[in-house]
Amino acid sequence: MKATNKELRFEPADNKRLANLCGPLDANLRQLEAALDIILTRRGTRIKLTGSAENVERGASLLEQFYAQADRAIELDDVQLGVIDIRNPGLADEDAPRLMTRRRDLAGRTPNQREYLEKILAHDVTLGVGPAGTGKTYLAVACAVDALERDAVKRIVLVRPAVEAGERLGFLPGDLAQKVDPYLRPLYDALYDLMGHDKVGKMFEKGAIEIAPLAYMRGRTLNHAFIILDEAQNTTPEQMKMFLTRMGFGAKAVVTGDPTQIDLPRGNQSGLIEAMHILKDVRGIATTQFNSSDVVRHPLVGRIVEAYEAHSAKLALEGRSDVADNLLRSAHTRGPGRR
């Protein structure tokens, strides 16, 4: 692809604004380079951009946007979110679902994230499937907090299978909550961000937020609850059926997982993959399929996901059966949509 050059001049010179724009040791510029796959060269008040025409224009637009806001320090988070927003210019803020959380700026930043929020609000069971960093868990927790704040449900129930990612941690001390705490940490982090530590602590004391290990769910009926099953790719088919049949009156459930990161013992089928096949035509159940373009983390995470997908596809074409299994898992997750 032919490289395009463009030069921006920020004049009259304002060293403070330039310093805020570029960040410490030009960290913001390096982050923009990695995110857009362009080269930035700074000389005083001039910044030269080199790369594909589309990404150069995106980079120039972001630099001008950030310079206008550079009366304050521009953080790396601002750069990363700005890149995501400029890749999805058609999303209007006024059309975004509004959630009652501590994060007033919370909204889906990609079309799939926006669709995911809409499906959660409109359906009693929603499956969010895709790679790490796409907001599956965070947005599900945000919808749960919103439902609790609006009194649409009486409690939030957090569920996750206790499957270790390729390690054997052995005996974990403490009571039941302390034993499963490491597995539920991502859910805790989202709750703290959306509600604050003090409020989350009070909700746990009142029973408005509950930890429910998957292994102890059998026999329960959860009425007026918002239930989140995270890392569902590590459930067995029997566990998935058991979880989905725990829903009582006024309940809403969100199931999240990444079929390319299954930690079950080899030969065990994932309950998430089976559920997507069995439930694809069931009215009232919705599925959102995320991909690398929905990653809202460090810009390299999206490229890492793409690189692994490309590598797996290449090896599968060469007849590597171990990779073919992974591709089959990914293929199973494509297709189901809104029901």
Backbone torsions as a table, in degrees:
resi	resn	phi	psi	omega
1	MET	NA	133.5	-177.5
2	LYS	-71.2	134.2	-179.0
3	ALA	-80.8	142.5	178.0
4	THR	-115.0	143.4	178.2
5	ASN	-113.6	145.5	174.3
6	LYS	-150.8	140.7	-178.9
7	GLU	-120.5	132.6	176.3
8	LEU	-108.5	140.7	176.2
9	ARG	-121.4	123.4	-179.6
10	PHE	-103.7	89.9	-176.1
11	GLU	-128.9	150.1	-0.3
12	PRO	-67.1	157.0	-174.6
13	ALA	-62.4	132.0	175.7
14	ASP	-137.0	96.3	-173.1
15	ASN	-61.1	-34.7	-179.2
16	LYS	-66.1	-45.4	-180.0
17	ARG	-66.0	-39.2	178.5
18	LEU	-64.2	-40.1	179.2
19	ALA	-64.7	-41.4	178.3
20	ASN	-66.5	-36.5	179.3
21	LEU	-65.7	-47.0	-172.6
22	CYS	-80.9	-26.9	-179.1
23	GLY	80.0	171.1	179.8
24	PRO	-60.1	127.7	-179.9
25	LEU	53.0	36.5	178.9
26	ASP	58.8	32.0	-177.1
27	ALA	-61.7	-37.1	179.7
28	ASN	-66.1	-37.5	178.5
29	LEU	-67.3	-40.4	178.5
30	ARG	-64.9	-36.6	178.4
31	GLN	-66.3	-39.8	178.2
32	LEU	-66.2	-38.1	176.2
33	GLU	-59.5	-47.7	-177.8
34	ALA	-65.9	-38.0	-176.0
35	ALA	-71.8	-37.1	-174.2
36	LEU	-107.4	-1.3	-179.9
37	ASP	57.5	50.5	177.3
38	ILE	-128.7	172.2	176.8
39	ILE	-115.7	129.8	178.3
40	LEU	-114.7	128.1	178.7
41	THR	-123.3	120.4	-176.7
42	ARG	-107.5	133.0	174.0
43	ARG	-134.0	98.6	-179.3
44	GLY	63.8	-119.7	-178.7
45	THR	-91.3	5.5	-178.2
46	ARG	-110.0	137.5	175.7
47	ILE	-127.3	123.4	179.6
48	LYS	-101.0	132.6	179.7
49	LEU	-111.4	134.1	178.8
50	THR	-133.1	131.0	179.4
51	GLY	162.3	-161.6	177.7
52	SER	-65.3	151.0	-175.2
53	ALA	-56.9	-43.2	-177.6
54	GLU	-64.3	-45.9	-177.8
55	ASN	-72.7	-31.7	175.2
56	VAL	-63.5	-42.6	178.2
57	GLU	-65.4	-39.4	177.0
58	ARG	-63.4	-45.1	179.8
59	GLY	-62.1	-42.4	179.5
60	ALA	-63.3	-43.0	179.3
61	SER	-62.0	-42.1	179.6
62	LEU	-67.5	-41.0	179.1
63	LEU	-61.6	-42.4	178.4
64	GLU	-66.2	-38.9	178.8
65	GLN	-64.9	-45.6	-178.8
66	PHE	-69.6	-34.2	179.1
67	TYR	-64.1	-35.8	178.2
68	ALA	-66.8	-23.7	-179.9
69	GLN	-100.8	7.3	-169.1
70	ALA	-82.7	18.0	169.3
71	ASP	-71.7	-11.9	172.8
72	ARG	-123.7	168.1	178.6
73	ALA	-69.8	131.6	175.3
74	ILE	-88.4	118.5	-177.2
75	GLU	-87.3	163.0	177.2
76	LEU	-61.2	-34.9	177.7
77	ASP	-60.3	-39.9	179.1
78	ASP	-61.8	-40.2	-179.5
79	VAL	-65.1	-47.2	-177.1
80	GLN	-64.3	-43.6	179.5
81	LEU	-69.6	-34.1	177.6
82	GLY	-63.2	-38.7	178.0
83	VAL	-63.5	-43.4	179.1
84	ILE	-62.4	-43.5	-177.9
85	ASP	-65.8	-38.8	-176.6
86	ILE	-73.5	-20.9	175.4
87	ARG	-79.1	-13.7	-179.5
88	ASN	-128.5	65.3	-172.7
89	PRO	-70.3	-15.9	-175.3
90	GLY	-83.6	-3.2	-177.2
91	LEU	-85.6	113.1	179.6
92	ALA	-90.0	132.1	-178.0
93	ASP	-61.0	-32.6	-177.6
94	GLU	-68.1	-19.0	179.6
95	ASP	-91.2	-5.3	-175.0
96	ALA	-76.3	141.4	173.9
97	PRO	-60.0	136.1	-179.8
98	ARG	-98.4	123.9	-177.6
99	LEU	-114.3	142.2	179.0
100	MET	-86.5	89.5	176.2
101	THR	-136.9	175.6	177.8
102	ARG	-69.6	-21.6	179.5
103	ARG	-90.4	95.9	-176.9
104	ARG	-69.0	-21.2	-178.3
105	ASP	-91.4	7.7	-175.6
106	LEU	-69.1	127.1	176.8
107	ALA	-163.9	157.4	173.9
108	GLY	-65.3	128.8	-175.7
109	ARG	-98.7	-4.2	175.8
110	THR	-133.4	161.5	179.1
111	PRO	-56.8	-39.7	179.5
112	ASN	-67.7	-38.2	177.2
113	GLN	-65.5	-41.1	177.9
114	ARG	-63.2	-42.8	178.6
115	GLU	-64.1	-39.3	179.7
116	TYR	-59.3	-47.1	178.6
117	LEU	-61.9	-43.1	-179.9
118	GLU	-63.3	-40.2	-180.0
119	LYS	-68.5	-38.7	178.2
120	ILE	-62.0	-42.5	-178.7
121	LEU	-69.2	-28.0	-173.4
122	ALA	-98.1	-14.6	-174.9
123	HIS	-123.7	154.5	178.5
124	ASP	-83.4	-25.3	175.8
125	VAL	-131.1	126.5	179.8
126	THR	-132.0	134.9	175.8
127	LEU	-108.0	126.2	175.1
128	GLY	-112.7	114.8	-171.3
129	VAL	-126.0	131.2	177.9
130	GLY	162.5	-178.2	-174.1
131	PRO	-71.5	170.4	179.7
132	ALA	-63.2	147.2	174.0
133	GLY	86.3	6.7	-177.1
134	THR	-93.5	2.8	175.4
135	GLY	87.0	13.0	-177.5
136	LYS	-57.8	-51.6	-176.4
137	THR	-73.8	-45.4	-176.1
138	TYR	-60.5	-45.8	-178.6
139	LEU	-69.5	-33.2	176.4
140	ALA	-64.2	-43.8	178.2
141	VAL	-64.6	-38.4	177.9
142	ALA	-60.8	-42.0	177.9
143	CYS	-66.8	-35.1	177.8
144	ALA	-66.4	-44.0	177.6
145	VAL	-62.2	-42.3	178.0
146	ASP	-59.8	-45.4	-179.9
147	ALA	-63.5	-38.2	178.7
148	LEU	-68.6	-42.0	179.9
149	GLU	-64.9	-32.9	-179.3
150	ARG	-88.4	3.4	-178.5
151	ASP	62.5	24.7	175.4
152	ALA	-75.6	-25.1	174.6
153	VAL	-134.4	163.5	-178.8
154	LYS	-98.4	-16.3	-179.1
155	ARG	-160.4	160.4	174.2
156	ILE	-109.9	130.2	179.5
157	VAL	-116.0	121.4	-177.8
158	LEU	-103.5	124.1	-175.9
159	VAL	-128.7	138.9	176.8
160	ARG	-156.3	135.8	176.9
161	PRO	-68.9	138.8	-178.9
162	ALA	-87.5	72.5	179.0
163	VAL	-116.4	127.1	-177.8
164	GLU	-83.4	144.5	-176.4
165	ALA	-82.2	75.2	175.1
166	GLY	77.4	7.9	179.2
167	GLU	-124.9	163.6	175.3
168	ARG	-121.8	103.6	-174.3
169	LEU	-83.8	-13.6	179.1
170	GLY	76.5	-157.1	-176.4
171	PHE	-70.3	132.2	176.7
172	LEU	-108.1	125.9	-176.9
173	PRO	-74.5	167.6	174.4
174	GLY	101.5	-178.7	178.2
175	ASP	-78.7	-175.5	-175.2
176	LEU	-60.1	-43.5	-179.5
177	ALA	-61.6	-40.2	-179.5
178	GLN	-70.7	-30.7	179.8
179	LYS	-69.2	-38.6	-177.3
180	VAL	-91.9	-6.4	-177.8
181	ASP	-53.8	-45.3	-179.3
182	PRO	-60.6	-32.0	-178.4
183	TYR	-75.2	-25.0	-176.3
184	LEU	-100.3	5.8	-175.8
185	ARG	-54.7	-41.2	178.1
186	PRO	-60.2	-35.3	178.1
187	LEU	-69.8	-40.2	176.2
188	TYR	-59.6	-46.5	-178.0
189	ASP	-57.3	-42.5	179.1
190	ALA	-66.0	-42.0	178.7
191	LEU	-61.4	-45.1	180.0
192	TYR	-61.3	-39.7	-179.5
193	ASP	-67.9	-35.8	-173.9
194	LEU	-91.2	-21.1	-176.7
195	MET	-125.4	-22.0	-175.0
196	GLY	93.4	148.4	-175.3
197	HIS	-61.0	-45.2	-175.4
198	ASP	-62.9	-45.8	-177.7
199	LYS	-67.5	-39.5	178.4
200	VAL	-61.8	-42.3	178.4
201	GLY	-60.1	-42.3	179.1
202	LYS	-66.4	-37.7	179.9
203	MET	-65.6	-38.0	176.6
204	PHE	-64.1	-41.4	-179.8
205	GLU	-63.5	-38.6	-178.9
206	LYS	-79.7	-11.9	-176.8
207	GLY	83.6	10.0	178.9
208	ALA	-75.3	-21.3	172.1
209	ILE	-123.5	128.6	-173.9
210	GLU	-130.5	140.6	171.5
211	ILE	-94.8	127.0	-178.8
212	ALA	-131.1	94.1	177.2
213	PRO	-54.6	137.2	-176.0
214	LEU	-56.9	-35.9	-177.1
215	ALA	-64.9	-19.0	-177.1
216	TYR	-109.9	19.3	-176.6
217	MET	-87.1	-21.5	-173.9
218	ARG	-59.7	136.8	177.8
219	GLY	89.7	-10.8	-178.1
220	ARG	-87.5	154.3	170.5
221	THR	-126.6	120.0	-174.6
222	LEU	-102.9	101.4	178.4
223	ASN	-92.3	143.9	174.8
224	HIS	50.0	45.8	-178.2
225	ALA	-127.6	149.1	171.4
226	PHE	-103.5	111.4	-171.6
227	ILE	-107.8	129.4	178.5
228	ILE	-118.5	119.5	172.7
229	LEU	-103.6	109.2	-177.6
230	ASP	-98.8	155.9	-178.7
231	GLU	54.2	44.3	-174.3
232	ALA	-69.5	-13.0	176.8
233	GLN	-64.4	-18.0	-179.4
234	ASN	-97.2	17.3	172.5
235	THR	-94.4	153.2	171.6
236	THR	-86.2	163.2	177.1
237	PRO	-55.6	-37.8	179.8
238	GLU	-66.7	-40.9	178.8
239	GLN	-66.1	-40.0	179.9
240	MET	-63.2	-45.0	178.1
241	LYS	-61.5	-43.0	179.4
242	MET	-61.3	-43.3	179.9
243	PHE	-63.1	-49.9	-175.0
244	LEU	-64.2	-25.0	-179.2
245	THR	-91.0	8.7	175.5
246	ARG	-85.4	-10.5	-174.5
247	MET	-66.8	131.5	176.4
248	GLY	-109.4	-160.9	-179.4
249	PHE	-67.0	138.0	176.4
250	GLY	68.9	17.5	-178.1
251	ALA	-95.3	154.0	176.1
252	LYS	-135.6	138.7	-177.4
253	ALA	-129.0	140.4	173.5
254	VAL	-126.0	128.7	-179.5
255	VAL	-114.7	124.3	-179.2
256	THR	-122.6	149.2	178.5
257	GLY	-178.7	164.3	179.2
258	ASP	-125.5	103.1	-176.3
259	PRO	-63.7	-10.7	177.9
260	THR	-89.1	-1.7	-179.9
261	GLN	-127.7	57.4	-179.7
262	ILE	-86.0	127.2	-178.6
263	ASP	-107.2	10.5	177.4
264	LEU	-67.4	154.2	175.7
265	PRO	-56.4	144.6	-177.5
266	ARG	-55.6	134.8	-178.9
267	GLY	98.8	-15.5	178.2
268	ASN	-86.3	131.8	-179.8
269	GLN	-81.2	145.1	178.3
270	SER	-79.7	130.5	177.4
271	GLY	-65.8	-27.6	179.4
272	LEU	-66.7	-46.4	-179.4
273	ILE	-63.0	-43.9	179.5
274	GLU	-64.2	-41.1	-179.0
275	ALA	-63.0	-36.5	179.8
276	MET	-65.1	-33.6	176.7
277	HIS	-73.0	-48.4	-174.5
278	ILE	-67.6	-37.3	-171.1
279	LEU	-98.4	3.3	-172.6
280	LYS	-62.7	-24.7	-179.6
281	ASP	-107.2	10.6	-179.4
282	VAL	-83.3	122.5	-179.4
283	ARG	-66.5	136.7	179.8
284	GLY	97.2	-4.7	177.8
285	ILE	-114.4	129.6	-177.9
286	ALA	-119.1	151.2	178.4
287	THR	-130.3	136.6	172.5
288	THR	-118.6	126.1	179.2
289	GLN	-101.9	116.2	177.8
290	PHE	-92.9	160.9	176.2
291	ASN	-142.0	-173.8	-173.7
292	SER	-62.5	-25.0	179.7
293	SER	-72.7	-10.9	179.8
294	ASP	-95.8	0.2	-177.2
295	VAL	-66.2	125.4	178.0
296	VAL	-117.3	67.1	175.9
297	ARG	-141.3	-159.8	174.1
298	HIS	-52.4	137.2	-175.5
299	PRO	-56.1	-24.1	180.0
300	LEU	-72.7	-19.9	-178.6
301	VAL	-61.9	-43.6	178.0
302	GLY	-60.3	-40.0	179.2
303	ARG	-69.3	-35.5	177.5
304	ILE	-62.5	-44.5	178.3
305	VAL	-60.1	-45.9	179.9
306	GLU	-62.9	-40.4	-178.6
307	ALA	-65.0	-41.6	178.6
308	TYR	-65.9	-40.4	179.0
309	GLU	-63.3	-43.1	-179.7
310	ALA	-66.2	-40.2	179.5
311	HIS	-65.0	-42.9	179.5
312	SER	-62.9	-41.5	179.7
313	ALA	-64.3	-40.2	180.0
314	LYS	-63.6	-46.5	-178.9
315	LEU	-67.0	-34.0	178.2
316	ALA	-64.5	-38.8	177.7
317	LEU	-65.5	-26.1	178.7
318	GLU	-85.5	1.6	175.6
319	GLY	90.4	19.6	178.4
320	ARG	-79.9	108.2	-175.1
321	SER	-67.7	-30.6	-178.3
322	ASP	-66.0	-32.6	177.8
323	VAL	-81.6	-31.5	178.8
324	ALA	-57.1	-34.8	177.8
325	ASP	-61.3	-43.0	179.3
326	ASN	-64.9	-40.3	178.9
327	LEU	-64.7	-37.0	178.6
328	LEU	-62.4	-40.5	177.8
329	ARG	-60.9	-44.3	179.9
330	SER	-64.8	-41.0	-179.0
331	ALA	-63.0	-35.4	-179.5
332	HIS	-63.6	-24.0	-175.3
333	THR	-87.3	-3.7	-177.1
334	ARG	-99.2	137.8	172.5
335	GLY	125.7	-55.0	-175.8
336	PRO	-62.6	140.3	-179.8
337	GLY	-132.5	-144.4	-175.1
338	ARG	-75.8	137.4	179.7
339	ARG	-124.5	NA	NA
